[in-house]
Amino acid sequence: MKHHPFLPPSRQRGFAYLAAVLILVALGGLSLAITRLSSTQQATAAMDVEQAYALQTARAGTEWGMYMAVVNNACPAAKQTLDFRSVNGFSVTVTCTLTQVNEGESSAGVAQTKNNFTLDAVACHAATCPDASKVANWDYVERRRVATVTVCGANTPC
């Protein structure tokens, strides 16, 4: 490169290289941040799907328990586990509590007995729910749903 007659010789050689290295470092940091954000978003979306499966499995447990209570006018069992792991990876544990109350009269002077069934369904990724050993895991999903149904007589919701 020829020296210009009016300017002193430059000692700033390599400045473009320094700028290029700084730009590459900035672009590398930006790409790392985008990659981390993308993987976090994908994990969050996957957990949202798992939570929806857990909620629907818990709902299936309460509906099964209500059907059994209404048809039999009794709790299906003190504690029953339904295994849906081959379908969506979840199982649900349904607990039924029966409370009998007298309310009103079925005929003059005869108290009407009603059965209140409280169904507590817990769905999770384990064979039985809730699973206290897995609660600390970041990918453990558990949902609880409680429903109550009142039955007046044989197979008759009130």
HURA-V928148 format. One record per helix or strand. SS is the DSSP state (a for helix, b for strand). FROM is the first residue (numbers start at 0). LEN is the number of residues. If there is no record, write none. Layout:
((SS	FROM	LEN) (SS	FROM	LEN))
This chain:
((a	14	58) (b	78	6) (b	89	18) (b	109	15) (b	141	12) (b	155	2))
